[in-house]
Amino acid sequence: MDLRPFLELLQKSGELTKISVPVSTEYELAGVINALGEKPVFFDNVKKSMVPVVAGLVSSKELICRALCISKDQLLPKLSLAIEKPVEPDLIKDAPCQEIVCSGVDVDLDKFPIMHYTDKDGGKYIASAVSIVKDPETGIRNMCFHRLMVKDRNHFVARIVENRGTDSILKKAGGELDIAICVGNSTAVLLAAATSLPTGVDELGMANALEKTDVVKCKTVDIEVPANTEIVFEGKITREKTVEGPFLDLTGVVDRIRQQPVIEVNCITHRKNPIYQTILAGKNEHKFLMGMPKEPTIYNEVNKVCTCKDVYVTPGGCSWLHAVVQIHKTSADDGRKTIFAAFEGHKSLKHVVVVDEDINIYDPHDVEWAIATRFQADKNLIILSNQSGSSLDPSGDLSEGKKATTAKAGVDATTPIVTTGKGFKKEDYIKIDLNKYVM
């Protein structure tokens, strides 16, 4: 469901904390959100802004599933199907996101509660923005996340990762490119924007497959945006570059300063009484939005080589670098094939552990038990050197001007097909009803 109906649902169930005392965008908002453990919260009295702030709406799988109106066991199959079979969204003429249109001197980023998160920030940042651009050759949309640092009243500086979707399209366009930036989105749109789909596949089609997501054409650029988003910044990625950063990244460490492209904002549209959605960099919402959409892409690749039962991109691995994959093993090399398929399904994955169906992949103790009892390093460990890696990994080779590289490892902690000696199954004691014994 869209942001507003979901807020109403959480309010009715008593799960939405409302804060009406004045709160500053200078570190204080972020501090309160963090102190609440990223539980859903609504700030209706933000200093120096008429726009309220909401946070914590995608801070758990339970919340994500409720927003999509599904159960937890339905999430991975639903995401997988939406990736495999996106549905073209309907284009409408009149949309809530364009109830108010600001152009010219009315374009002013300072009107919005854009935040300083920590005292390490290079400026005020939007960490929750969904950016949409179009390939100039194919006309296909690309939707993704870029952190945005405010430069002045009508300019952002965007962190655009080299050789990824927006950067590749920007190069095709000759260095300048129209862009639409959306803040305050449905969970379906957030998940789709966080998913890396094959080249030429529209992420808005994935969002529409998750739940109906109509789109509307922007006022000043030839780009379609979700009709029910709260705020849209329309503009252009320019040839100008300037300093961006520092800012916290997914690992919770401060990312370095770079020269990054400047975005000129020419028009702002928004709903009446818009709501500004934020997330905390390096915390749960950031991790779920980054890591969870990689679970179905790993799942789909593994299912090409054997039967995949479940995937978990683990929080201990920054919800990005580590995964545990559960399979139904039928042949001796299923574990090995799964390792290579997992790395194909998530290019930034650094370490993967493959386990059997009897292992609870959400319990690190159970996974460690599988490694301890079913894994032999000289037989079941795969090490890959000098691989394409993630710029988020501070231990990788992050030489300036080069694509990040790393070493990768896969651990096959599945039961051997042919066994000797001891068994590999846990035994348990009989079940007892303690009420018969303890009064």
C-alpha positions in Angstrom: 0.0 0.0 0.0 1.1 3.6 -0.5 2.8 5.6 2.3 -0.3 7.4 3.6 -2.6 4.3 3.9 0.3 2.4 5.6 0.7 5.3 8.1 -3.0 5.1 8.9 -2.8 1.4 9.4 0.2 1.8 11.8 -1.6 4.6 13.7 -4.8 2.5 14.2 -2.7 -0.4 15.5 -0.8 1.8 17.9 2.5 1.1 16.2 3.2 4.7 15.0 5.0 6.9 17.5 4.0 10.6 17.1 6.4 13.3 18.3 5.0 16.8 18.5 7.8 18.6 20.4 10.0 20.7 18.2 12.8 18.7 16.7 15.8 20.0 14.6 17.0 18.5 11.4 20.6 19.2 12.7 21.4 15.7 14.2 18.4 15.7 16.5 16.0 14.0 14.2 18.5 11.2 13.4 19.2 10.8 17.1 15.6 10.4 18.0 15.0 7.9 15.2 18.0 5.9 16.3 17.0 6.0 20.0 13.6 4.6 19.0 15.3 1.6 17.4 14.0 2.8 14.0 10.4 1.9 14.9 7.8 3.8 12.9 7.8 7.4 13.9 6.0 10.6 12.7 7.4 14.1 13.5 4.8 16.8 13.0 6.8 19.7 14.4 10.1 20.0 12.6 12.0 23.2 13.2 12.3 25.6 10.3 10.0 23.4 8.1 6.3 23.1 7.5 6.8 19.5 6.2 6.4 16.6 8.7 9.0 13.7 8.7 8.3 10.0 8.8 10.8 7.2 9.4 11.0 3.5 10.3 8.5 2.2 7.8 10.8 -0.5 6.3 12.9 -1.3 9.4 11.8 -5.0 9.6 10.6 -7.7 7.3 7.4 -7.8 9.2 6.7 -4.2 8.4 7.7 -4.7 4.7 5.3 -7.7 4.4 2.4 -5.8 6.1 2.9 -2.9 3.6 2.7 -5.5 0.8 -0.3 -7.3 2.4 1.5 -10.6 2.5 3.0 -13.0 5.0 6.7 -13.4 5.6 6.8 -16.8 3.8 5.3 -15.2 0.7 7.9 -12.4 0.5 10.8 -14.2 -1.3 8.5 -15.9 -3.9 6.6 -12.6 -4.5 9.8 -10.6 -5.0 11.2 -13.3 -7.2 8.1 -13.4 -9.4 8.0 -9.6 -9.7 11.7 -9.6 -10.9 11.0 -12.4 -13.4 7.7 -10.9 -14.6 7.4 -7.1 -14.3 4.2 -5.5 -15.3 4.1 -2.2 -17.2 2.5 0.5 -15.0 -0.5 2.5 -16.2 0.2 6.1 -17.2 -2.4 8.6 -15.8 -2.8 12.3 -16.4 -3.7 13.7 -12.9 -1.7 12.5 -9.9 -1.5 13.4 -6.2 2.3 14.0 -6.6 1.5 17.0 -8.8 -1.1 18.7 -6.7 1.4 21.6 -6.0 3.9 22.7 -8.7 6.8 25.0 -7.8 9.1 26.5 -10.5 11.4 29.5 -10.9 12.1 31.3 -7.6 9.7 28.9 -5.8 12.3 26.1 -6.2 13.9 26.0 -2.8 15.3 22.9 -1.2 15.5 24.7 2.1 11.7 24.4 2.5 12.1 20.7 3.1 13.4 19.0 6.3 16.6 17.7 4.7 18.8 16.5 7.5 22.3 16.5 8.9 22.6 12.9 10.2 26.0 13.0 12.0 28.7 15.6 12.6 30.8 13.8 10.0 28.4 14.7 7.2 29.8 16.9 4.4 26.4 18.7 4.2 22.7 18.1 4.5 21.6 14.8 2.8 18.7 13.0 1.4 19.3 9.3 2.0 15.8 8.0 1.0 15.5 9.5 -2.5 14.5 7.3 -5.5 16.0 8.6 -8.7 14.6 7.9 -12.1 16.4 8.5 -15.5 15.7 7.3 -19.0 18.1 5.6 -21.4 18.4 8.0 -24.4 18.8 5.1 -26.9 16.0 2.8 -25.7 13.7 5.1 -23.7 13.7 2.5 -20.9 13.5 3.9 -17.4 16.1 3.1 -14.7 15.1 3.6 -11.0 17.6 3.4 -8.2 18.9 5.1 -5.0 21.5 7.9 -5.0 22.4 9.8 -1.8 22.0 13.5 -2.4 24.0 16.3 -0.7 22.5 19.8 -0.8 24.8 22.2 -2.5 22.4 25.3 -2.5 18.8 26.1 -2.8 18.4 24.4 -6.2 21.3 22.1 -6.5 22.2 18.6 -5.2 25.5 16.7 -5.5 24.8 13.1 -6.2 26.8 10.0 -5.4 26.6 8.1 -8.6 28.5 4.8 -8.5 30.7 4.3 -11.5 29.7 1.8 -14.3 26.2 1.2 -12.7 22.8 2.0 -14.2 22.7 5.8 -14.0 26.4 6.3 -14.7 26.2 4.1 -17.8 23.1 6.0 -19.1 24.7 9.3 -18.3 27.7 8.4 -20.4 25.4 7.4 -23.3 23.7 10.8 -23.0 27.1 12.6 -23.3 27.4 13.8 -19.7 24.0 15.5 -19.2 20.8 13.7 -18.3 17.3 14.6 -17.1 16.4 13.1 -13.8 13.4 12.9 -11.4 14.0 12.4 -7.7 11.1 11.0 -5.6 10.8 11.2 -1.8 8.0 9.5 0.2 7.3 6.3 -1.7 5.4 3.1 -1.2 7.3 0.1 0.0 6.9 -1.6 -3.4 8.6 1.4 -5.1 11.5 1.4 -2.5 12.1 -2.3 -3.0 12.0 -2.1 -6.8 14.4 0.8 -6.8 16.8 -1.1 -4.6 16.8 -4.2 -6.9 19.3 -4.5 -9.7 17.4 -5.8 -12.7 18.9 -6.9 -16.0 19.7 -4.1 -18.4 16.6 -2.9 -20.2 14.2 -4.1 -17.5 12.1 -1.3 -15.9 12.2 -1.3 -12.1 8.8 0.5 -12.1 7.4 -2.6 -13.8 8.7 -4.6 -10.8 7.0 -2.2 -8.4 3.8 -2.5 -10.3 4.0 -6.3 -10.2 4.4 -6.1 -6.4 1.3 -3.9 -6.1 -0.5 -1.5 -8.5 1.7 1.5 -9.1 0.4 4.1 -11.6 2.8 6.6 -13.0 2.5 10.2 -14.3 4.7 12.2 -16.6 6.8 14.9 -15.0 6.0 18.6 -15.7 9.4 19.6 -17.1 11.3 16.4 -18.0 10.3 13.4 -20.1 10.3 10.9 -17.2 7.4 9.1 -15.5 7.3 8.9 -11.7 5.0 7.0 -9.2 1.7 8.9 -9.1 1.4 8.7 -5.3 4.9 9.7 -4.3 5.0 12.6 -1.9 7.6 14.9 -3.4 9.3 15.0 -6.8 12.4 17.1 -7.7 12.7 17.5 -11.5 16.0 18.5 -13.0 19.2 17.6 -14.8 22.4 15.9 -14.0 25.0 18.5 -15.3 28.6 18.2 -16.5 29.7 20.1 -13.4 31.4 18.1 -10.6 32.1 19.1 -7.1 33.0 17.7 -3.7 30.5 15.1 -2.3 30.9 13.6 1.2 31.8 12.5 3.6 28.7 10.4 4.6 28.0 7.1 6.3 27.7 4.2 4.0 26.0 0.8 4.4 28.8 -0.6 6.5 28.3 2.1 9.1 31.7 3.7 8.4 32.3 7.1 6.9 32.7 7.0 3.1 35.4 9.1 1.5 35.1 12.5 -0.3 34.8 12.3 -4.1 34.2 14.6 -7.0 30.6 13.9 -8.1 28.0 15.3 -10.5 25.9 18.3 -9.7 22.1 18.1 -10.2 20.2 21.3 -11.0 16.6 21.2 -9.8 14.3 23.2 -12.0 10.9 22.2 -10.7 9.4 20.7 -7.6 6.0 19.0 -7.4 4.4 17.5 -4.4 1.1 16.5 -2.7 -0.8 18.9 -0.6 0.7 18.8 2.8 3.5 16.5 1.7 5.2 14.1 4.1 9.0 13.8 4.0 10.3 10.2 4.4 13.8 9.6 5.7 16.0 6.6 6.5 19.2 6.4 8.6 22.3 5.5 6.7 24.0 2.3 7.9 21.0 1.3 10.0 18.2 -1.3 9.6 16.1 0.5 6.9 19.2 1.1 4.8 20.3 -2.5 5.2 16.9 -4.0 4.4 16.5 -1.8 1.3 20.0 -2.7 0.1 20.3 -6.4 1.0 16.8 -7.9 0.9 16.2 -7.3 -2.8 19.4 -9.3 -3.5 17.8 -12.4 -1.9 15.4 -13.1 -4.8 18.2 -12.4 -7.4 20.4 -15.0 -5.6 17.3 -17.3 -5.3 16.6 -17.1 -9.0 20.2 -17.9 -10.0 20.6 -20.8 -7.6 17.3 -22.3 -8.9 18.9 -22.6 -12.3 21.4 -25.1 -10.9 19.5 -26.9 -8.1 16.5 -26.4 -5.8 16.9 -23.3 -3.7 14.8 -23.2 -0.5 15.7 -19.9 1.0 18.2 -17.1 1.0 19.3 -14.7 3.7 21.6 -11.7 3.1 22.8 -11.4 6.7 23.0 -8.2 8.8 26.4 -9.2 10.2 27.7 -8.9 6.7 26.3 -5.4 6.4 23.3 -6.8 4.7 25.3 -6.7 1.5 28.6 -8.7 1.6 27.5 -12.0 3.2 24.7 -14.5 2.4 23.5 -17.9 3.6 21.7 -20.1 1.0 19.6 -23.1 1.8 19.2 -25.8 -0.8 17.7 -29.2 -1.3 20.8 -31.2 -2.2 20.5 -34.1 -4.6 24.0 -34.4 -6.1 27.5 -34.1 -4.8 28.3 -30.8 -6.6 25.1 -28.9 -5.8 26.9 -27.0 -3.0 29.7 -25.9 -5.4 27.3 -24.9 -8.1 25.2 -22.9 -5.6 28.3 -20.9 -4.6 29.0 -19.8 -8.2 25.3 -19.1 -8.8 25.1 -17.0 -5.6 28.0 -14.8 -6.8 26.2 -14.4 -10.1 23.0 -13.4 -8.4 24.7 -10.7 -6.4 27.8 -9.3 -7.9 28.9 -7.5 -4.7 28.6 -10.7 -2.6 31.9 -11.5 -0.8 31.2 -14.6 1.3 28.5 -17.2 0.9 27.6 -20.2 3.1 25.5 -23.1 1.6 23.5 -25.2 4.0 20.9 -28.0 3.9 17.2 -27.8 4.6 17.5 -28.7 8.2 19.6 -25.6 9.0 17.8 -22.4 10.2 19.6 -19.8 8.0 18.3 -17.0 10.3 20.1 -18.5 13.3 23.8 -17.8 13.2 24.5 -20.6 15.7 22.8 -23.1 13.5 24.8 -21.9 10.5 28.0 -22.1 12.5 27.1 -25.6 13.6 26.7 -26.7 9.9 30.2 -25.2 9.2 31.7 -27.0 12.2 30.2 -30.4 11.4 29.7 -30.6 7.6 32.6 -28.5 6.2 36.2 -29.5 5.3 38.3 -26.5 4.2 40.5 -28.5 1.9 37.5 -30.0 0.1 34.5 -27.6 0.5 36.1 -24.1 0.3 36.1 -22.1 -2.9 38.4 -19.0 -3.0 38.2 -16.6 -5.9 41.0 -14.0 -6.2 40.9 -10.6 -7.8 37.1 -10.5 -8.3 34.9 -7.5 -9.0 33.8 -6.3 -5.6 32.0 -3.6 -3.7 33.1 0.0 -3.1 31.4 -0.4 0.3 34.0 -3.0 1.5 36.9 -1.0 3.1 39.2 -4.1 3.0 38.9 -4.4 -0.8 41.2 -2.7 -3.4 39.5 0.7 -3.7 42.2 2.4 -5.8 41.0 5.7 -7.3 39.9 5.4 -10.9 39.5 1.6 -10.7 36.6 -0.6 -10.2 36.7 -2.1 -6.7 38.2 -5.6 -6.5 38.2 -8.2 -3.7 38.8 -11.9 -2.9 35.6 -14.0 -2.5 35.0 -17.2 -0.6 32.2 -19.8 -0.7 31.7 -22.4 2.0 29.8 -25.6 1.2 28.5 -26.7 4.6 26.0 -29.3 3.2 26.0 -32.9 4.1 28.1 -35.1 1.8 26.1 -37.4 -0.4 28.3 -40.4 0.6 29.0 -40.4 4.3 31.3 -42.5 6.5 31.7 -42.6 10.3 29.3 -40.5 12.3 26.0 -39.2 11.1 25.2 -35.6 10.2 21.7 -35.2 11.7 21.0 -33.6 15.1 19.1 -35.8 17.6 16.8 -34.3 20.1 15.1 -35.5 23.4 11.5 -36.3 23.7 9.0 -33.5 24.1 7.8 -32.9 27.6 4.9 -31.0 29.0 6.5 -29.3 32.0 3.0 -28.6 33.5 2.9 -32.2 34.5 6.1 -31.9 36.5 6.5 -28.3 37.7 3.7 -27.0 39.9 
